[in-house]
């Protein structure tokens, strides 16, 4: 009797292990007054501002989507060109090392500290280099301008 119960429990355990789906994405979010730093991979650090949220898919390279707020990326590997962030209808492709993204209801903005990023929207691909900021929506990029490094993610300075 005990052996049949143990065998049944083992069989059910193995079946549930085979048919269960692994977690495919992690949600990281902050509330008002809270900031959070996480690692998407050992080489990709993500810092979220207050009241912000991102999802990070467990894939190689990771698929990241900004759901709300402000986020800062610090990429320390040579594989930076594999990082892509979805923001509404736009895609931000990293070809640099450090940059921030601010999401707004009508689009967002990207500010680059080091390296470059590409903004992919319906009208084409736009390059934003170090110490530059550009605003975007799902269709076009506007307001491309030079900024000070302190303006890349000013919310990070008042830690």
N, C-alpha and C positions, 0 to 999 in steps of 0.2 A: 504494500500500500504506500509506504513512504517513498519507495523508489519510483512509483508511477507519478506521485505528486511532484517529486523533484524533476523527473523527466519532462513532465508537462510544463513546469515553470521554466525549465531550460529551453524547451522548444519555443514557448511563447516569447521568451527573452530574445532568442536568436531571430525569430520572425519579425519582431518589432524593430530590431537593430537593422535588419536588411531592408525593410520597407520605410523606415523613417527617413525624412529628408533633412539634410544638414542645414544649419542656419545659413542663408544665402546673403544676408545683409545685416549690418549692425546700424542702429540708430544712435546717434550721439546728439544730445540736446542740452541746452542750458536754460535756466529761468532768469528772471530779472535779478540783477546783482551778482550773478554767478558767471565765472569764466571757466573753461575747461580745455586742457591740452591732452590729446590722445595721439597714438601712433596708428596710422592706417596700415603701414608696413614698417619694418625697421628703418627705412630710409625716408619715410614721408611723415612729418609731424604736422598735426592740424591743431590750431588754437581757435576755439570758438568764443566769440564775444557774448555778452549777456543776451538772453532771449534769442538764441540762434539754434539751428538744427541742420545736421547733415546725415546722409546715409552713406555707408561704405560697404560696397559689395565684396564678398570674399572671392575675388577673381584675380587673375594676374594679367595685366595690371589691374589694380582695384578700380572699380567704377564708383565715382563719388558724385552725389547730387546734393546741392545746397538747397534746402527747403525753406529757410528763412534766416534773416540776420546777416552777420558779418563773420567771415572766417579768414584765417591767415594760414598759408601753407609754407612749410620749410622743408625743401627736398634736398637731401644730402648725398644722393648717389648720382652716378653718370647716366642713369636710366630715367632722367627727368622727363624726357620726351614721351614717356609712356603714360604720364598722368593726365587724365582728362576729367574735367568737372562739368556737370550739367547744371545750368542755371536757367530755369524756365525753358524757352525754346533755343537758347544759345548754348554753345559748348566752348569751354575754355581749355585749351591744350597748353600744358607747361613745356616750355623749351628752355627754362631757366632754373632758378633755384628758390627764390623767395618772392611771394606775392600775396595779395589779399583780394578778396571778392566781397562786395557789399550787394545784397539783394534788395530790390525795391519792387513794389507791385507792378511797375511798368517796365522792369528790366533789372539793371544793376550797373555796377562799375567795377573795374579791375585796376589795381595799382600794383606796380612791380618795383620791388626793392633791388633785386639782382636778377640778371638774365633777361629772358623774354617770354611772353605768352602770345598765343594766337587766339583770337576771338572768332569763332565760326558762327555766322548768322546767315539769314536767307540771302542777303545781297553779296556775300563773299567772306573772305578771310582777312582779318586785320591783325597786324603785328604791333604789340605794345612792348617797348623796351624798358630797361632799368630807369627808375625815377620818372616814369610816365604814368598817367591815369587816362582811362577811356571809359565813357559811359556807353551802354548798349541796351537794346531791346531785342526782341526776336528777329527783327528785320535788318537793323542797321547799327553802326557805331557812330557816336557823336562825341563832341567835347574832348577830343584827344589833346592832352596838354602835359607840360612838364611840371613836376611837383618835387618838393623836398622829400628826402627819405623818411623824415618823421611823419609825413602825411600818408605813408603807405598803409599803416594800420594805427592811427593815433590812439585808439582805445587800448592798445597793448602797452602804451607808455605809462599809464596811470595805475599800474599793478600795485 
